[in-house]
Amino acid sequence: MLTAFGDEHLYGQIFGKGRPKVLLLHGWQRSSSDFKKLGEYLNNDFGITSIALDLPGFGSSEYIFVDSASKNGGFVAGSLDYARKVLKVVDSDFGDLVILGHSFGGRVAIKLASISENKVKGLLLTGVPIVADPTKPIVRPNRVLTIFKKLNRFKLVRDSKVEQLKMKYGSSDYRNATGPLRDTLVKVIAETKSGIYL
């Protein structure tokens, strides 16, 4: 059963009773339901209460970030913005936590641990792309798309043509993301390339 947490428009599932000790954060294009079996296992076999959140823009949680930039439009959330939103819930409803973060949820978990003032006792991360793989070649933007984006800035090519090329050359995550989530995906990938997690 989904539960609303705080006034941050975040929803998720509680497994067990009492003060939660484990926070479960899902990956990109996923939801809290990914952790149903794990949450039940922790509760039934060990008596550990956990909460799996739907991160903003996924599952039942809306992509809502209220700040001065978003009021003016054009705000794009990064992993730190997600962590700040989750921290508001964690500060009010949780004790000291161990966070299990998968993929994008792991990015958020790392940032949450860095800003939570010792509230996070431990991190368990899986499949978290926080460092570019040095064995893989650097993926360069598609040249055709790059040229058409530049032409679009000068109003020589329609937005629809650029969008068509983005859908052709973008990753499956990019193609499946819409609106502000697409911009967030681009931003968090840039975070990995920038080395902010090092």
N, C-alpha and C positions, 0 to 999 in steps of 0.2 A: 504494500500500500504506500502510495506517495505521501510525503509530508512536506509542508512548506517550512522553510527555515528563515527566521528573522524577517526583515523587511527588504531583503536583497533580491527578491523574485527568484530564489533558488529552491529547487525541489529535490527530493531524493528519498531514499529508503532507509529506515532504521531496522537494524537486526539486533534484537535483544532489548533489555530494559536496563535502566541505570545510565550512569555517565559514560558516553562513548569513549573508547580507548583507541579505536582505529578509524581513520578516515580513508575512504576509497575513492580515488579520482580516475575516471575513465579516459580513454584515448579519443582521438579525433574521429568524428562522425559516429561516436558510440554513446552509451548512456549508463546510468546507474544500474540498469538491469544486468549488465555484464558481470556484476559482483554478487548477484543473488545467491548462487550456490556457496560462494566463499563466505558471505555474511552469515548465512544460515549455519554453515560448518563451524565458524568461529563461535557463534552463540551456542549452538547445541552441544558441541563437544568440549568447549573450553570456557563457556560462560562469559565470553568477551563480547561486549556490545560494540557494534560498528555502524557507521553511516556511510552510505554511498550517495554522493551528490551527482545531480545532473549539472554539469558546468554550463554557464550561460551560452545559449544558442543551441543546446543539445538536449535530447530527451524532453522533459517538460519545462525546463528553465528557459526563459526568454533571454535574448541578447539585449540586455539593458545595462548600460553604464552611464551613470549620471555624474557629469562633471561639467566644467565650464566649456570644454572643447565640444562635448557631445551636444550641448545646448545650441552651439553654433553650427552643428553639422560637421561631418567629415572626420569624426573621432574614430580611430581604429585601435581596438584593444590588443595588447600584447600579453605575454604570460604574466608579467608583473601586475597588470590590471586585473587579470583573473584572480591572481593570488590575493590582492587587496580585497576583492569582493568576497572571496571565500573566508578571509581572515575576519571580516565583520561577523560572519556567522560563527566561526570557530571561537572567537573571543567570548561570545555570549552563551553558547550552548555546550562547550566541550571542556574537558580537563586537558592534561598533557596527552599528546597524541603520538601515535606512530602512523605515518601516512604511507599508503601503498599507492603509487602513481604509475599508470600505464601510458606510455607514449606521451601524448600532449598533457595528460594528467600528471605525468612525471615532471614535465617542465614547470607546471603550476606548483607542484609540490616543492621543488627546489626553491622557487621564489618565495613560497609561503614560509618555508623553514628559515630563509634569510631575513624575513621581516617580522617574524612572530615572537621575537624576544624570548627565546628558550621554551616556547610552548610545545614545539615539536621535539619529541624525544628520539625519534628515528625516522629514517626514510628507507623505504623498500621500493626500488625503481626497476621497471621492466620495459624494455623496448623504447627507451627514451633517447631520441636523437638530439643529444645536446652538444655533440662534437662531430664535425664533419669527418667522415671516414677518409683517412689519408691514402688508403689503397684504391679508392675509387676516383676516376677522373672528375675534375670539376665540371659540373653541368653548366654550360653557358646558355644564356637565353637564346631562343631560336632567332636567327638573323632576320628571317622574313617578318616575324612578329615584331621584333625590335624596330625595323624600318617602318612598318605600318603604324606602330604606336607613335613614332615621331611625325609621320605624315598626318596622323590624326590630330596631333597638337596644333598643326598649322591649318586644320580644317580642310585638308585635301582628301581625306579618307573618312568615311562614315564610321560612327561608333559601332554599328552593326557588323561591319567588316572586321574590325579589331576583335570584337567579341567572338565572331566566327573562328578567327585564327587562334584565339585563346582556348576555345573549346577543342580545336584540332591538336594543338601542341602542348596544352597544359596536362598536368598529372591527373590521375583519376580523382584524387582528393580535391584538386583545384576545380575540375569540371563539375564535381558534385556539390561544391560549396556555392552558396548564393549570397548576394548582398554583403553585409558587413563581415560575415564569416569568411568570405573569400579574401577580403583585405586582411583579416586577422591571420589567416593561413600564410599569406605572403609575409606578413610582419614576423611571425614566429620562426619561419624558415630563415629569414634574414638575421634573426637573433642568433641562430645556430652558426651561421656563417661569420657573424661578427665576433664570436668567441666570448659572449657575455657570461657563459656558464663556467668558464675556466677560472 
